[in-house]
Amino acid sequence: MPAPRPAPARRFLGRLSLPERTYVTDALRTETVGGVLLLLAAVAALVWANVPGLGGSYHEVSDFHFGPSALGLHLSVAHWAADGLLAVFFFVAGVELKRELVAGDLRDPRTAALPVVAALCGMAAPALVYTLVNAVGGGSLGGWAVPTATDIAFALAVLAVIGTSLPSALRAFLLTLAVVDDLFAILIIAVFFTSRIDFVALAGAVVGLAVFWVLLRKGVRGWYVYMPLALVIWGLMYNSGVHATIAGVAMGLMLRCTTREGETRSPGEHVEHLVRPLSAGLAVPLFALFSAGVTLSGGALGDVFTRPETLGVALGLVVGKAVGIFGGTWLTARFTRASLSDDLAWADVFAVAALAGIGFTVSLLIGELAFTGDAQLTDEVKAAVLTGSLIAAVLATVLLKVRNAKYRRMCEAEERDEDRDGIPDIYEQDDPAYHLRMAELLERKAAEHRRLAEETAAARHGSAEVTGGAGDRDDRPA
């Protein structure tokens, strides 16, 4: 009896399924636009805070307080941006995570192993780098979580600016990394940066979430129902002492992200499609505008590389992220039956790992939470986040540009649709109907070329006869 054939090794970073590719393309298109706005907002904040005569107004606007004091919501503009607007960002992150868990790559434990391990290593390594630098340098260990986050929008903005044609598999890997990254960042904020808990307010928030869940399960529709309820849940969560953005995540995770009969897309995907532009185009850029405005000077930038807290953040983003994600990916491939796609090389994985070192939105948020009460150190840590993200962006740009010609060919192959049926040809290689359509198309082209060849030959023959006849007349004697 012949021995059973071994199961083929699984490939990772291979071609996406068509539905997954469509979803990733749509999601990343919005995130790319939002990333460019985020980049512009960060530059505007730095200019506003550092131009002589304007810096004072930046801090005045950021510190301006408004809101109902009776509800415990008399907050500064910067506080509203961090706790209020970022709740929208984390709501979208919650929906993304839910979709990945029930309909995306994370629903299959074997497929999920790679991005989960890579993301965990990509958070553990920066935290370890920060801790080692500050243990040796005698700095504060409180900022260990600052360099652990990846900003997918900012990373995509860098790709858009440098014009890199990153294949969809690598883009999807980066997106999934960021989703898992956001999940653990949320857990870090909830567990390590909750100093006090008001159990009455927390119980009220939990009751509100239960009502939210029941309304969803009953099929109740209408933004006028959910919007006021969401605001109440957010306000109670804020007053409970748990970071208010957790409310956004919890509500996002409650949405149904699977389709039922008669549905073209799930309610979660529908809501995400509506809210994502608000998050990427308004909420996150406004947060950046009122968080990235740190005063920069030669001395301040020099302190980034001399003070242990700031050096730990910068090295965590540049070195920790790249080594952690690449190492986690390589180890997953080494100790499982998975192997890298034939179209890619390990240099591509390292380039994406370096790109993931761009930590902006969540890193700035955790920096504010980690060093609350020390405004100077908070600003220096923000400067370190900006510096580390910039270095990571430059490093990734160099690495990606080296391989850009190959990426461009891969992207062209992914987009090619010669039979013009709206589906890239690469997804139809196993469909007999596709090959019949292509045969018919090529036959029509062949017939057209034969017709053109005959017409060209006839035209040349006629031209030769006219030329030859004229020559005979010219040769006759006078």
Beta strands, then each sheet from edge to edge (+ up, - down):
strand 1: 11-12
strand 2: 65-66
strand 3: 75-76
strand 4: 339-340
sheet 1: 1+ 4+
sheet 2: 2+ 3-
end
